[in-house]
Amino acid sequence: MKALVKKESFFLKKFIQTLNQEMIPLEIIDTNGNKYSTTQEEIKHKILIKDQKFFKALISPNAFSLGEAYIKGYFDISGSIKELYELVCDKILNKDQRKGVRTVFSKLFVKSKEKEKENIEYHYNVPSEFYRLFLGRTMGYTCGYYADKTSTMGDAQNEKMDIICRKLRLEKGEKLLDIGCGWGNFAVFAAKNYGVEVTGITLSSEQKKYAENWINKEGLPQKITIKVLNYRDLGTNMYDKISCVGMSEHVGKNNMMNFYEIVYKSLKKGGLFMQHTITTNTFRKKGRENSFLDKYMFPGGELMFEHDLVKLAASSGFELLNAENFRTHYIKTLNDWIMRMEKSKDTLLKIVTDNVYRIYHIFFIGSLISFKSNEISIFQNLFYKTEPDNCSTNAFLTPYSRKETRIA
């Protein structure tokens, strides 16, 4: 035991020294009540170590080791964990780790379709009440659009959905396919406000159940159909418009070309496809991975560069009409989610375990920092299935024309 305490003391002092060099005011209290401080001035944040296993995270501190230690409850923080993470992450946290041999070989032998369903079920089959408490009534689990300073989280989600509907030029009676429909929020919004017939697909049985209850309450069962279906199995049905809002992050680089080709085949000539997706702005070295995300939050998920997405879409036959970056809007969205999570913590812990709560909490905080530092962005890409014989300008619209009224 003395040897373990001695090791703990060594790594804590080393960690404190690193923080002190970066001028981060912090106090750490170990399992024996000993205090280690970076400064004699007023300290806003304190780390209380609850388990001696925490010191292992300090051997080579990074986003995975410290994130995992938080999830497992090895330490708690007095003060704002979000503020502390912002102070620390840019200074000492190396987010990417080498891929383990198991990770590399599992990708060689795993069956993609089965693995995708397993990954989605892992993340989204948490009880819907859990999400409802921090996502609000819109159940929008991706970036909102904050039109002005008075916009609430609900306002931002509704504005985002309306923007997508207007970009897609939805018209009454059109058939819309929503790939990765989530809990049905966009399907309900589009059917209710634009009169389209929607087919929504998801891999989560929990989401399908929630969406169908919502659709029935809205009196829209004749307008909306929700299926548990992989995008690879869409078949021969054709649609006027297609949306994919916050799902293609799960597709992965190796499958993205095939994804675009399937969407292209499912879209009528002259149709529009909206891809609302998170992109990376950071080059990740070959053989590196974000272990925390891969293990705890989005197993199988993968972010791509915006230019690579556009290139692959073009190779599939699509023509890019419009691309918009809503990065700062996601910062506001995540701030809202984090605030609501912390405010509803006691209620959330009646629905899920402390471990699950901590996973989501630290993931949202880390994501917020990544958006703030411009490591990642979120783009809305509007693609057109080019119709060579049609020279109409109806799809080629811009809100910047003073005479444009068709998308107002």
ABEGO torsion letter per residue (X at the ends): XAAAAAAAAAAAAAAAAAAAAAGBBBBBBBAAGBBBBABABBBABBBBBABAAAAAAAABBBAAAAAAAAAAGABBBBEBAAAAAAAAAAAABBABBBBBAAAAAAAAABBAAAAAAAAAAAAAABBAAAAAAAAEAAGBABBBBBABAABBAAAAAAAAAAAAAAAAGBBBGBBBBBBGAEAGAAAAAAAAAAGBBBBBBBABAAAAAAAAAAAAAAGAAAABBBBBBBAAAAEABBBABBBBBGAAAAAEAAAAAAAAAAAAAABBBGBBBBBBBBBBABBBBBGBBBAAAAAAABBGBBBBBAAAAAAAAAAAGBBBABBBBAAAAAAAAAAAAAAAAAAAAAAAAAABBAAAAAAAAAAAAAAAAAAAAGABBBBBBBBBBBBAABABAAABBBAABAABAAAX
